[in-house]
Amino acid sequence: MPTISSRLVFWRTVWFLIHIRCAQCLIKYPTVAIFTQHYQKQLKKINQACFPVSYGDSFYNDVKKLDENLCKFAYYSGSAIGAICTRVEPIPESPNGRSRLYIMTLGVLAAYRNHGIGSKLVQSIIEYYESEKDGKLSTVDEIMVHTQTSNMDAMKFYVDRFGFEKGELVENYYKRIDPPHCYILRKKLR
Ligand SMILES: CC(C)(COP(=O)(O)OP(=O)(O)OC[C@H]1O[C@@H](n2cnc3c(N)ncnc32)[C@H](O)[C@@H]1OP(=O)(O)O)[C@@H](O)C(=O)NCCC(=O)NCCS
């Protein structure tokens, strides 16, 4: 006959295992939602934790003006754990006013990486593009990002997972980090 305390230990262990399993499932299925400017603080926190460069007020002021559908947070258990900010910008060399989606920042907190969250964020932007490619985003031809030459994780992520192509090396793109160089990665969208 099990004693009360051994029953208690048993049910505590069951509860603990269920909790861990649920957490694992939730991390696999994070919510990706549109954020609004009310969430500037969370965005700052994620960017500070994910990037070696610090973004100033002008960056966050620009973010406020972006199409909300091009800036998303990933949530886990009520907290923002990743974010993507994308803008539409003209392709400078394009003679007929074509434009591109430019990924300004994409970051997932280190503890939550390798669970498909970064992919979900990029995918949500591509899905929005697909839904608006004949509407609001009819001038957009490609998606592009700058990636520090040493950031192998990000390069692998964009190239292997999303089919971006490695383009030009831009020397001394970053002012305060080493190495200061980056590659342009781009993917044709149409
Ligand atoms: C780049 C970055 C955003 C990727 O985020 P992430 O959430 O780890 O991305 P994902 O989990 O979708 O993909 C990463 C890897 O996890 C794997 N993965 C995806 N879903 C998975 C799952 N459910 N279980 C286990 N692994 C999984 C992917 O296959 C991928 O592996 P790969 O390297 O073999 O392609 C993240 O590393 C980061 O924030 N880096 C710092 C900031 C940065 O450099 N940003 C990019 C420049 S803007």
The ligand as an SDF file (V2000), in Angstrom:
LIG
                    3D

 48 50  0  0  0  0  0  0  0  0999 V2000
   19.3470   33.5520  -37.1930 C   0  0  0  0  0  0  0  0  0  0  0  0
   18.2990   33.2750  -36.1210 C   0  0  0  0  0  0  0  0  0  0  0  0
   17.2260   34.3530  -36.1650 C   0  0  0  0  0  0  0  0  0  0  0  0
   17.6540   31.8970  -36.3850 C   0  0  0  0  0  0  0  0  0  0  0  0
   16.5920   31.7130  -35.4490 O   0  0  0  0  0  0  0  0  0  0  0  0
   16.1090   30.2330  -35.0180 P   0  0  0  0  0  0  0  0  0  0  0  0
   14.8390   30.3810  -34.2800 O   0  0  0  0  0  0  0  0  0  0  0  0
   17.2140   29.5170  -34.3460 O   0  0  0  0  0  0  0  0  0  0  0  0
   15.8480   29.5990  -36.4570 O   0  0  0  0  0  0  0  0  0  0  0  0
   15.1970   28.1660  -36.7860 P   0  0  0  0  0  0  0  0  0  0  0  0
   15.0510   27.3810  -35.5360 O   0  0  0  0  0  0  0  0  0  0  0  0
   14.0100   28.3980  -37.6020 O   0  0  0  0  0  0  0  0  0  0  0  0
   16.2910   27.5120  -37.7140 O   0  0  0  0  0  0  0  0  0  0  0  0
   17.5820   27.2450  -37.1840 C   0  0  0  0  0  0  0  0  0  0  0  0
   17.8830   25.7520  -37.2260 C   0  0  0  0  0  0  0  0  0  0  0  0
   16.9730   25.0350  -36.3890 O   0  0  0  0  0  0  0  0  0  0  0  0
   16.4830   23.8960  -37.0950 C   0  0  0  0  0  0  0  0  0  0  0  0
   15.0790   23.6820  -36.6850 N   0  0  0  0  0  0  0  0  0  0  0  0
   13.9930   24.2670  -37.1860 C   0  0  0  0  0  0  0  0  0  0  0  0
   12.8820   23.7830  -36.5770 N   0  0  0  0  0  0  0  0  0  0  0  0
   13.2990   22.9050  -35.6430 C   0  0  0  0  0  0  0  0  0  0  0  0
   12.6300   22.1100  -34.6760 C   0  0  0  0  0  0  0  0  0  0  0  0
   11.2930   22.1260  -34.5490 N   0  0  0  0  0  0  0  0  0  0  0  0
   13.3830   21.3300  -33.8600 N   0  0  0  0  0  0  0  0  0  0  0  0
   14.7240   21.3100  -33.9770 C   0  0  0  0  0  0  0  0  0  0  0  0
   15.4150   22.0570  -34.8860 N   0  0  0  0  0  0  0  0  0  0  0  0
   14.7140   22.8370  -35.7100 C   0  0  0  0  0  0  0  0  0  0  0  0
   16.5130   24.2970  -38.5130 C   0  0  0  0  0  0  0  0  0  0  0  0
   16.6310   23.1590  -39.3460 O   0  0  0  0  0  0  0  0  0  0  0  0
   17.7240   25.1440  -38.5650 C   0  0  0  0  0  0  0  0  0  0  0  0
   18.8070   24.2780  -38.7230 O   0  0  0  0  0  0  0  0  0  0  0  0
   19.7650   24.4040  -39.9420 P   0  0  0  0  0  0  0  0  0  0  0  0
   20.8520   25.2890  -39.4200 O   0  0  0  0  0  0  0  0  0  0  0  0
   20.1840   23.0140  -40.1880 O   0  0  0  0  0  0  0  0  0  0  0  0
   18.9750   25.0440  -41.0650 O   0  0  0  0  0  0  0  0  0  0  0  0
   18.9590   33.2010  -34.7060 C   0  0  0  0  0  0  0  0  0  0  0  0
   20.0790   32.3580  -34.7650 O   0  0  0  0  0  0  0  0  0  0  0  0
   19.3850   34.5580  -34.1540 C   0  0  0  0  0  0  0  0  0  0  0  0
   18.5840   35.2870  -33.5500 O   0  0  0  0  0  0  0  0  0  0  0  0
   20.6840   34.9160  -34.3240 N   0  0  0  0  0  0  0  0  0  0  0  0
   21.2040   36.1770  -33.7780 C   0  0  0  0  0  0  0  0  0  0  0  0
   20.7230   37.3740  -34.5630 C   0  0  0  0  0  0  0  0  0  0  0  0
   21.0940   37.2610  -36.0290 C   0  0  0  0  0  0  0  0  0  0  0  0
   22.2090   36.9180  -36.3700 O   0  0  0  0  0  0  0  0  0  0  0  0
   20.1170   37.5630  -36.9240 N   0  0  0  0  0  0  0  0  0  0  0  0
   20.3060   37.4250  -38.3700 C   0  0  0  0  0  0  0  0  0  0  0  0
   20.8340   38.6500  -38.9950 C   0  0  0  0  0  0  0  0  0  0  0  0
   19.5300   39.8510  -39.2150 S   0  0  0  0  0  0  0  0  0  0  0  0
  1  2  1  0
  2  3  1  0
  2  4  1  0
  2 36  1  0
  4  5  1  0
  5  6  1  0
  6  7  2  0
  6  8  1  0
  6  9  1  0
  9 10  1  0
 10 11  2  0
 10 12  1  0
 10 13  1  0
 13 14  1  0
 14 15  1  0
 15 16  1  0
 15 30  1  0
 16 17  1  0
 17 18  1  0
 17 28  1  0
 18 19  1  0
 18 27  1  0
 19 20  2  0
 20 21  1  0
 21 22  1  0
 21 27  2  0
 22 23  1  0
 22 24  2  0
 24 25  1  0
 25 26  2  0
 26 27  1  0
 28 29  1  0
 28 30  1  0
 30 31  1  0
 31 32  1  0
 32 33  2  0
 32 34  1  0
 32 35  1  0
 36 37  1  0
 36 38  1  0
 38 39  2  0
 38 40  1  0
 40 41  1  0
 41 42  1  0
 42 43  1  0
 43 44  2  0
 43 45  1  0
 45 46  1  0
 46 47  1  0
 47 48  1  0
M  END
$$$$
